[in-house]
Amino acid sequence: MELCSKLLKSWRAKKGLSIKELARKLGVGETTYNSWELNISRCRLDKLIEIITLLEGNMSEFLFAYEQDKYSQCKQISKELKWENFTRQEILLK
């Protein structure tokens, strides 16, 4: 989720918060938040909403980034499996 990670990092930077500060506000450990921002692990939906709210981010922008990341992953998999000639919809259904 490269775009999602970049978006969260950019929103955090705009708010002038360190990973440690944001983690404290969220009531989680620094390592835990960092793993979410780096997409090493995923947070629960309620925490994601809390993060976006605290950072004054835009949910639509985040969801668009998420969709783009998923599409990029599907595209990469389709190349590896030699599915390049399938449409986006056909790839997402596989």
Backbone atoms as SQL, in Angstrom:
CREATE TABLE atoms (id INTEGER PRIMARY KEY, chain TEXT, resi INTEGER, resn TEXT, atom TEXT, x REAL, y REAL, z REAL);
INSERT INTO atoms VALUES
  (1, 'A', 1, 'MET', 'N', 0.832, -1.187, 0.000),
  (2, 'A', 1, 'MET', 'CA', 0.000, 0.000, 0.000),
  (3, 'A', 1, 'MET', 'C', 0.875, 1.248, 0.000),
  (4, 'A', 2, 'GLU', 'N', 1.618, 1.368, -1.007),
  (5, 'A', 2, 'GLU', 'CA', 2.589, 2.456, -1.085),
  (6, 'A', 2, 'GLU', 'C', 1.936, 3.829, -1.004),
  (7, 'A', 3, 'LEU', 'N', 0.856, 4.046, -1.766),
  (8, 'A', 3, 'LEU', 'CA', 0.200, 5.363, -1.754),
  (9, 'A', 3, 'LEU', 'C', -0.430, 5.665, -0.401),
  (10, 'A', 4, 'CYS', 'N', -1.049, 4.672, 0.212),
  (11, 'A', 4, 'CYS', 'CA', -1.663, 4.872, 1.530),
  (12, 'A', 4, 'CYS', 'C', -0.601, 5.254, 2.551),
  (13, 'A', 5, 'SER', 'N', 0.525, 4.570, 2.526),
  (14, 'A', 5, 'SER', 'CA', 1.612, 4.873, 3.461),
  (15, 'A', 5, 'SER', 'C', 2.122, 6.297, 3.265),
  (16, 'A', 6, 'LYS', 'N', 2.323, 6.664, 2.011),
  (17, 'A', 6, 'LYS', 'CA', 2.805, 8.022, 1.721),
  (18, 'A', 6, 'LYS', 'C', 1.799, 9.073, 2.175),
  (19, 'A', 7, 'LEU', 'N', 0.531, 8.782, 1.979),
  (20, 'A', 7, 'LEU', 'CA', -0.520, 9.718, 2.363),
  (21, 'A', 7, 'LEU', 'C', -0.553, 9.915, 3.880),
  (22, 'A', 8, 'LEU', 'N', -0.517, 8.827, 4.638),
  (23, 'A', 8, 'LEU', 'CA', -0.511, 8.933, 6.099),
  (24, 'A', 8, 'LEU', 'C', 0.717, 9.698, 6.584),
  (25, 'A', 9, 'LYS', 'N', 1.865, 9.390, 6.009),
  (26, 'A', 9, 'LYS', 'CA', 3.103, 10.069, 6.396),
  (27, 'A', 9, 'LYS', 'C', 3.021, 11.568, 6.083),
  (28, 'A', 10, 'SER', 'N', 2.469, 11.897, 4.936),
  (29, 'A', 10, 'SER', 'CA', 2.354, 13.300, 4.535),
  (30, 'A', 10, 'SER', 'C', 1.386, 14.059, 5.446),
  (31, 'A', 11, 'TRP', 'N', 0.253, 13.439, 5.787),
  (32, 'A', 11, 'TRP', 'CA', -0.696, 14.086, 6.698),
  (33, 'A', 11, 'TRP', 'C', -0.076, 14.286, 8.075),
  (34, 'A', 12, 'ARG', 'N', 0.673, 13.275, 8.532),
  (35, 'A', 12, 'ARG', 'CA', 1.323, 13.379, 9.837),
  (36, 'A', 12, 'ARG', 'C', 2.346, 14.510, 9.839),
  (37, 'A', 13, 'ALA', 'N', 3.116, 14.616, 8.755),
  (38, 'A', 13, 'ALA', 'CA', 4.119, 15.676, 8.641),
  (39, 'A', 13, 'ALA', 'C', 3.455, 17.061, 8.615),
  (40, 'A', 14, 'LYS', 'N', 2.344, 17.176, 7.907),
  (41, 'A', 14, 'LYS', 'CA', 1.628, 18.460, 7.846),
  (42, 'A', 14, 'LYS', 'C', 1.144, 18.900, 9.213),
  (43, 'A', 15, 'LYS', 'N', 0.796, 17.927, 10.063),
  (44, 'A', 15, 'LYS', 'CA', 0.349, 18.240, 11.422),
  (45, 'A', 15, 'LYS', 'C', 1.536, 18.456, 12.359),
  (46, 'A', 16, 'GLY', 'N', 2.749, 18.204, 11.860),
  (47, 'A', 16, 'GLY', 'CA', 3.954, 18.403, 12.665),
  (48, 'A', 16, 'GLY', 'C', 4.104, 17.382, 13.783),
  (49, 'A', 17, 'LEU', 'N', 3.577, 16.188, 13.573),
  (50, 'A', 17, 'LEU', 'CA', 3.637, 15.147, 14.599),
  (51, 'A', 17, 'LEU', 'C', 4.697, 14.103, 14.262),
  (52, 'A', 18, 'SER', 'N', 5.392, 13.663, 15.271),
  (53, 'A', 18, 'SER', 'CA', 6.310, 12.538, 15.087),
  (54, 'A', 18, 'SER', 'C', 5.489, 11.255, 15.198),
  (55, 'A', 19, 'ILE', 'N', 6.091, 10.166, 14.818),
  (56, 'A', 19, 'ILE', 'CA', 5.423, 8.870, 14.956),
  (57, 'A', 19, 'ILE', 'C', 5.102, 8.629, 16.430),
  (58, 'A', 20, 'LYS', 'N', 6.049, 8.956, 17.283),
  (59, 'A', 20, 'LYS', 'CA', 5.879, 8.755, 18.727),
  (60, 'A', 20, 'LYS', 'C', 4.697, 9.576, 19.261),
  (61, 'A', 21, 'GLU', 'N', 4.595, 10.828, 18.848),
  (62, 'A', 21, 'GLU', 'CA', 3.506, 11.695, 19.312),
  (63, 'A', 21, 'GLU', 'C', 2.140, 11.179, 18.841),
  (64, 'A', 22, 'LEU', 'N', 2.066, 10.800, 17.578),
  (65, 'A', 22, 'LEU', 'CA', 0.795, 10.313, 17.048),
  (66, 'A', 22, 'LEU', 'C', 0.408, 8.991, 17.714),
  (67, 'A', 23, 'ALA', 'N', 1.375, 8.117, 17.899),
  (68, 'A', 23, 'ALA', 'CA', 1.108, 6.839, 18.567),
  (69, 'A', 23, 'ALA', 'C', 0.550, 7.079, 19.969),
  (70, 'A', 24, 'ARG', 'N', 1.128, 8.033, 20.679),
  (71, 'A', 24, 'ARG', 'CA', 0.650, 8.348, 22.032),
  (72, 'A', 24, 'ARG', 'C', -0.794, 8.844, 21.995),
  (73, 'A', 25, 'LYS', 'N', -1.111, 9.721, 21.038),
  (74, 'A', 25, 'LYS', 'CA', -2.479, 10.238, 20.896),
  (75, 'A', 25, 'LYS', 'C', -3.475, 9.119, 20.593),
  (76, 'A', 26, 'LEU', 'N', -2.995, 8.098, 19.877),
  (77, 'A', 26, 'LEU', 'CA', -3.856, 6.973, 19.492),
  (78, 'A', 26, 'LEU', 'C', -3.925, 5.898, 20.585),
  (79, 'A', 27, 'GLY', 'N', -3.050, 6.024, 21.565),
  (80, 'A', 27, 'GLY', 'CA', -3.026, 5.031, 22.641),
  (81, 'A', 27, 'GLY', 'C', -2.397, 3.714, 22.226),
  (82, 'A', 28, 'VAL', 'N', -1.440, 3.786, 21.296),
  (83, 'A', 28, 'VAL', 'CA', -0.723, 2.583, 20.844),
  (84, 'A', 28, 'VAL', 'C', 0.772, 2.842, 20.941),
  (85, 'A', 29, 'GLY', 'N', 1.536, 1.793, 20.831),
  (86, 'A', 29, 'GLY', 'CA', 2.986, 1.929, 20.861),
  (87, 'A', 29, 'GLY', 'C', 3.531, 2.529, 19.572),
  (88, 'A', 30, 'GLU', 'N', 4.694, 3.122, 19.698),
  (89, 'A', 30, 'GLU', 'CA', 5.359, 3.725, 18.527),
  (90, 'A', 30, 'GLU', 'C', 5.607, 2.686, 17.432),
  (91, 'A', 31, 'THR', 'N', 6.063, 1.509, 17.833),
  (92, 'A', 31, 'THR', 'CA', 6.333, 0.437, 16.867),
  (93, 'A', 31, 'THR', 'C', 5.057, 0.010, 16.152),
  (94, 'A', 32, 'THR', 'N', 3.960, -0.047, 16.905),
  (95, 'A', 32, 'THR', 'CA', 2.674, -0.443, 16.323),
  (96, 'A', 32, 'THR', 'C', 2.249, 0.560, 15.264),
  (97, 'A', 33, 'TYR', 'N', 2.266, 1.859, 15.612),
  (98, 'A', 33, 'TYR', 'CA', 1.854, 2.858, 14.621),
  (99, 'A', 33, 'TYR', 'C', 2.794, 2.828, 13.414),
  (100, 'A', 34, 'ASN', 'N', 4.093, 2.749, 13.680),
  (101, 'A', 34, 'ASN', 'CA', 5.057, 2.741, 12.584),
  (102, 'A', 34, 'ASN', 'C', 4.793, 1.575, 11.630),
  (103, 'A', 35, 'SER', 'N', 4.422, 0.424, 12.182),
  (104, 'A', 35, 'SER', 'CA', 4.136, -0.737, 11.312),
  (105, 'A', 35, 'SER', 'C', 2.894, -0.487, 10.459),
  (106, 'A', 36, 'TRP', 'N', 1.942, 0.286, 10.973),
  (107, 'A', 36, 'TRP', 'CA', 0.766, 0.634, 10.174),
  (108, 'A', 36, 'TRP', 'C', 1.152, 1.582, 9.053),
  (109, 'A', 37, 'GLU', 'N', 1.940, 2.614, 9.408),
  (110, 'A', 37, 'GLU', 'CA', 2.306, 3.618, 8.417),
  (111, 'A', 37, 'GLU', 'C', 3.185, 3.016, 7.319),
  (112, 'A', 38, 'LEU', 'N', 3.999, 2.036, 7.677),
  (113, 'A', 38, 'LEU', 'CA', 4.867, 1.390, 6.690),
  (114, 'A', 38, 'LEU', 'C', 4.197, 0.208, 6.000),
  (115, 'A', 39, 'ASN', 'N', 2.925, -0.035, 6.368),
  (116, 'A', 39, 'ASN', 'CA', 2.140, -1.131, 5.803),
  (117, 'A', 39, 'ASN', 'C', 2.759, -2.498, 6.076),
  (118, 'A', 40, 'ILE', 'N', 3.377, -2.618, 7.230),
  (119, 'A', 40, 'ILE', 'CA', 3.899, -3.911, 7.666),
  (120, 'A', 40, 'ILE', 'C', 2.749, -4.716, 8.270),
  (121, 'A', 41, 'SER', 'N', 1.873, -3.996, 8.955),
  (122, 'A', 41, 'SER', 'CA', 0.658, -4.622, 9.482),
  (123, 'A', 41, 'SER', 'C', -0.501, -3.646, 9.279),
  (124, 'A', 42, 'ARG', 'N', -1.696, -4.142, 9.501),
  (125, 'A', 42, 'ARG', 'CA', -2.889, -3.305, 9.292),
  (126, 'A', 42, 'ARG', 'C', -3.564, -3.020, 10.628),
  (127, 'A', 43, 'CYS', 'N', -4.102, -1.828, 10.720),
  (128, 'A', 43, 'CYS', 'CA', -4.833, -1.475, 11.931),
  (129, 'A', 43, 'CYS', 'C', -6.311, -1.767, 11.744),
  (130, 'A', 44, 'ARG', 'N', -7.027, -1.794, 12.860),
  (131, 'A', 44, 'ARG', 'CA', -8.477, -1.975, 12.800),
  (132, 'A', 44, 'ARG', 'C', -9.103, -0.740, 12.162),
  (133, 'A', 45, 'LEU', 'N', -10.288, -0.904, 11.623),
  (134, 'A', 45, 'LEU', 'CA', -10.988, 0.185, 10.952),
  (135, 'A', 45, 'LEU', 'C', -11.230, 1.363, 11.896),
  (136, 'A', 46, 'ASP', 'N', -11.601, 1.092, 13.142),
  (137, 'A', 46, 'ASP', 'CA', -11.850, 2.189, 14.079),
  (138, 'A', 46, 'ASP', 'C', -10.585, 3.015, 14.316),
  (139, 'A', 47, 'LYS', 'N', -9.414, 2.356, 14.338),
  (140, 'A', 47, 'LYS', 'CA', -8.150, 3.085, 14.505),
  (141, 'A', 47, 'LYS', 'C', -7.822, 3.876, 13.242),
  (142, 'A', 48, 'LEU', 'N', -8.102, 3.301, 12.078),
  (143, 'A', 48, 'LEU', 'CA', -7.855, 4.019, 10.830),
  (144, 'A', 48, 'LEU', 'C', -8.684, 5.295, 10.783),
  (145, 'A', 49, 'ILE', 'N', -9.943, 5.198, 11.163),
  (146, 'A', 49, 'ILE', 'CA', -10.807, 6.382, 11.191),
  (147, 'A', 49, 'ILE', 'C', -10.276, 7.399, 12.192),
  (148, 'A', 50, 'GLU', 'N', -9.805, 6.912, 13.341),
  (149, 'A', 50, 'GLU', 'CA', -9.236, 7.804, 14.357),
  (150, 'A', 50, 'GLU', 'C', -7.978, 8.502, 13.823),
  (151, 'A', 51, 'ILE', 'N', -7.134, 7.773, 13.122),
  (152, 'A', 51, 'ILE', 'CA', -5.911, 8.347, 12.541),
  (153, 'A', 51, 'ILE', 'C', -6.277, 9.447, 11.547),
  (154, 'A', 52, 'ILE', 'N', -7.174, 9.129, 10.630),
  (155, 'A', 52, 'ILE', 'CA', -7.564, 10.099, 9.601),
  (156, 'A', 52, 'ILE', 'C', -8.194, 11.332, 10.246),
  (157, 'A', 53, 'THR', 'N', -8.992, 11.121, 11.273),
  (158, 'A', 53, 'THR', 'CA', -9.616, 12.241, 11.988),
  (159, 'A', 53, 'THR', 'C', -8.565, 13.099, 12.696),
  (160, 'A', 54, 'LEU', 'N', -7.662, 12.460, 13.433),
  (161, 'A', 54, 'LEU', 'CA', -6.613, 13.202, 14.146),
  (162, 'A', 54, 'LEU', 'C', -5.723, 14.002, 13.197),
  (163, 'A', 55, 'LEU', 'N', -5.449, 13.428, 12.039),
  (164, 'A', 55, 'LEU', 'CA', -4.575, 14.088, 11.068),
  (165, 'A', 55, 'LEU', 'C', -5.335, 15.048, 10.159),
  (166, 'A', 56, 'GLU', 'N', -6.655, 15.125, 10.381),
  (167, 'A', 56, 'GLU', 'CA', -7.518, 15.967, 9.555),
  (168, 'A', 56, 'GLU', 'C', -7.362, 15.611, 8.076),
  (169, 'A', 57, 'GLY', 'N', -7.284, 14.304, 7.841),
  (170, 'A', 57, 'GLY', 'CA', -7.158, 13.800, 6.477),
  (171, 'A', 57, 'GLY', 'C', -8.521, 13.661, 5.832),
  (172, 'A', 58, 'ASN', 'N', -8.510, 13.253, 4.602),
  (173, 'A', 58, 'ASN', 'CA', -9.727, 13.106, 3.825),
  (174, 'A', 58, 'ASN', 'C', -9.954, 11.624, 3.547),
  (175, 'A', 59, 'MET', 'N', -11.064, 11.091, 4.046),
  (176, 'A', 59, 'MET', 'CA', -11.355, 9.667, 3.878),
  (177, 'A', 59, 'MET', 'C', -11.457, 9.289, 2.399),
  (178, 'A', 60, 'SER', 'N', -12.067, 10.140, 1.596),
  (179, 'A', 60, 'SER', 'CA', -12.191, 9.844, 0.162),
  (180, 'A', 60, 'SER', 'C', -10.818, 9.742, -0.490),
  (181, 'A', 61, 'GLU', 'N', -9.919, 10.640, -0.118),
  (182, 'A', 61, 'GLU', 'CA', -8.559, 10.609, -0.666),
  (183, 'A', 61, 'GLU', 'C', -7.855, 9.315, -0.249),
  (184, 'A', 62, 'PHE', 'N', -8.044, 8.921, 1.012),
  (185, 'A', 62, 'PHE', 'CA', -7.424, 7.684, 1.490),
  (186, 'A', 62, 'PHE', 'C', -7.985, 6.475, 0.742),
  (187, 'A', 63, 'LEU', 'N', -9.306, 6.428, 0.585),
  (188, 'A', 63, 'LEU', 'CA', -9.924, 5.296, -0.106),
  (189, 'A', 63, 'LEU', 'C', -9.490, 5.227, -1.573),
  (190, 'A', 64, 'PHE', 'N', -9.313, 6.389, -2.195),
  (191, 'A', 64, 'PHE', 'CA', -8.821, 6.416, -3.574),
  (192, 'A', 64, 'PHE', 'C', -7.408, 5.841, -3.628),
  (193, 'A', 65, 'ALA', 'N', -6.555, 6.253, -2.682),
  (194, 'A', 65, 'ALA', 'CA', -5.182, 5.732, -2.633),
  (195, 'A', 65, 'ALA', 'C', -5.194, 4.225, -2.410),
  (196, 'A', 66, 'TYR', 'N', -6.082, 3.762, -1.529),
  (197, 'A', 66, 'TYR', 'CA', -6.206, 2.330, -1.247),
  (198, 'A', 66, 'TYR', 'C', -6.591, 1.572, -2.520),
  (199, 'A', 67, 'GLU', 'N', -7.558, 2.108, -3.237),
  (200, 'A', 67, 'GLU', 'CA', -7.999, 1.475, -4.494),
  (201, 'A', 67, 'GLU', 'C', -6.856, 1.429, -5.507),
  (202, 'A', 68, 'GLN', 'N', -6.104, 2.497, -5.616),
  (203, 'A', 68, 'GLN', 'CA', -4.981, 2.534, -6.558),
  (204, 'A', 68, 'GLN', 'C', -3.912, 1.524, -6.174),
  (205, 'A', 69, 'ASP', 'N', -3.636, 1.427, -4.861),
  (206, 'A', 69, 'ASP', 'CA', -2.660, 0.440, -4.392),
  (207, 'A', 69, 'ASP', 'C', -3.101, -0.978, -4.734),
  (208, 'A', 70, 'LYS', 'N', -4.379, -1.278, -4.488),
  (209, 'A', 70, 'LYS', 'CA', -4.895, -2.609, -4.789),
  (210, 'A', 70, 'LYS', 'C', -4.805, -2.898, -6.288),
  (211, 'A', 71, 'TYR', 'N', -5.148, -1.900, -7.103),
  (212, 'A', 71, 'TYR', 'CA', -5.080, -2.077, -8.554),
  (213, 'A', 71, 'TYR', 'C', -3.634, -2.347, -8.993),
  (214, 'A', 72, 'SER', 'N', -2.691, -1.624, -8.419),
  (215, 'A', 72, 'SER', 'CA', -1.274, -1.828, -8.755),
  (216, 'A', 72, 'SER', 'C', -0.834, -3.239, -8.391),
  (217, 'A', 73, 'GLN', 'N', -1.285, -3.711, -7.238),
  (218, 'A', 73, 'GLN', 'CA', -0.954, -5.075, -6.831),
  (219, 'A', 73, 'GLN', 'C', -1.541, -6.089, -7.806),
  (220, 'A', 74, 'CYS', 'N', -2.785, -5.880, -8.174),
  (221, 'A', 74, 'CYS', 'CA', -3.444, -6.792, -9.130),
  (222, 'A', 74, 'CYS', 'C', -2.732, -6.783, -10.474),
  (223, 'A', 75, 'LYS', 'N', -2.321, -5.604, -10.895),
  (224, 'A', 75, 'LYS', 'CA', -1.625, -5.468, -12.177),
  (225, 'A', 75, 'LYS', 'C', -0.307, -6.233, -12.147),
  (226, 'A', 76, 'GLN', 'N', 0.421, -6.113, -11.029),
  (227, 'A', 76, 'GLN', 'CA', 1.691, -6.817, -10.890),
  (228, 'A', 76, 'GLN', 'C', 1.474, -8.324, -10.900),
  (229, 'A', 77, 'ILE', 'N', 0.476, -8.780, -10.186),
  (230, 'A', 77, 'ILE', 'CA', 0.162, -10.213, -10.154),
  (231, 'A', 77, 'ILE', 'C', -0.235, -10.697, -11.541),
  (232, 'A', 78, 'SER', 'N', -1.026, -9.887, -12.247),
  (233, 'A', 78, 'SER', 'CA', -1.458, -10.296, -13.589),
  (234, 'A', 78, 'SER', 'C', -0.269, -10.445, -14.533),
  (235, 'A', 79, 'LYS', 'N', 0.746, -9.587, -14.367),
  (236, 'A', 79, 'LYS', 'CA', 1.952, -9.723, -15.198),
  (237, 'A', 79, 'LYS', 'C', 2.671, -11.020, -14.871),
  (238, 'A', 80, 'GLU', 'N', 2.794, -11.286, -13.566),
  (239, 'A', 80, 'GLU', 'CA', 3.491, -12.498, -13.143),
  (240, 'A', 80, 'GLU', 'C', 2.764, -13.757, -13.610),
  (241, 'A', 81, 'LEU', 'N', 1.433, -13.699, -13.658),
  (242, 'A', 81, 'LEU', 'CA', 0.646, -14.853, -14.077),
  (243, 'A', 81, 'LEU', 'C', 0.292, -14.825, -15.559),
  (244, 'A', 82, 'LYS', 'N', 0.815, -13.826, -16.239),
  (245, 'A', 82, 'LYS', 'CA', 0.594, -13.653, -17.679),
  (246, 'A', 82, 'LYS', 'C', -0.882, -13.424, -18.010),
  (247, 'A', 83, 'TRP', 'N', -1.523, -12.564, -17.226),
  (248, 'A', 83, 'TRP', 'CA', -2.923, -12.202, -17.443),
  (249, 'A', 83, 'TRP', 'C', -3.055, -10.802, -18.025),
  (250, 'A', 84, 'GLU', 'N', -2.020, -10.280, -18.661),
  (251, 'A', 84, 'GLU', 'CA', -2.012, -8.882, -19.092),
  (252, 'A', 84, 'GLU', 'C', -3.176, -8.496, -19.992),
  (253, 'A', 85, 'ASN', 'N', -3.741, -9.450, -20.699),
  (254, 'A', 85, 'ASN', 'CA', -4.797, -9.121, -21.653),
  (255, 'A', 85, 'ASN', 'C', -6.187, -9.048, -21.027),
  (256, 'A', 86, 'PHE', 'N', -6.288, -9.320, -19.738),
  (257, 'A', 86, 'PHE', 'CA', -7.574, -9.224, -19.063),
  (258, 'A', 86, 'PHE', 'C', -7.881, -7.773, -18.717),
  (259, 'A', 87, 'THR', 'N', -9.163, -7.444, -18.626),
  (260, 'A', 87, 'THR', 'CA', -9.554, -6.091, -18.215),
  (261, 'A', 87, 'THR', 'C', -9.386, -5.951, -16.711),
  (262, 'A', 88, 'ARG', 'N', -9.435, -4.724, -16.234),
  (263, 'A', 88, 'ARG', 'CA', -9.305, -4.471, -14.792),
  (264, 'A', 88, 'ARG', 'C', -10.384, -5.226, -14.012),
  (265, 'A', 89, 'GLN', 'N', -11.608, -5.200, -14.502),
  (266, 'A', 89, 'GLN', 'CA', -12.714, -5.882, -13.817),
  (267, 'A', 89, 'GLN', 'C', -12.468, -7.385, -13.754),
  (268, 'A', 90, 'GLU', 'N', -11.998, -7.955, -14.839),
  (269, 'A', 90, 'GLU', 'CA', -11.738, -9.383, -14.868),
  (270, 'A', 90, 'GLU', 'C', -10.622, -9.764, -13.882),
  (271, 'A', 91, 'ILE', 'N', -9.610, -8.911, -13.783),
  (272, 'A', 91, 'ILE', 'CA', -8.511, -9.158, -12.853),
  (273, 'A', 91, 'ILE', 'C', -9.017, -9.104, -11.411),
  (274, 'A', 92, 'LEU', 'N', -9.831, -8.089, -11.086),
  (275, 'A', 92, 'LEU', 'CA', -10.324, -7.918, -9.722),
  (276, 'A', 92, 'LEU', 'C', -11.249, -9.063, -9.316),
  (277, 'A', 93, 'LEU', 'N', -11.907, -9.693, -10.283),
  (278, 'A', 93, 'LEU', 'CA', -12.807, -10.795, -9.976),
  (279, 'A', 93, 'LEU', 'C', -12.071, -12.108, -9.762),
  (280, 'A', 94, 'LYS', 'N', -10.823, -12.199, -10.209),
  (281, 'A', 94, 'LYS', 'CA', -10.066, -13.459, -10.103),
  (282, 'A', 94, 'LYS', 'C', -9.595, -13.716, -8.711);
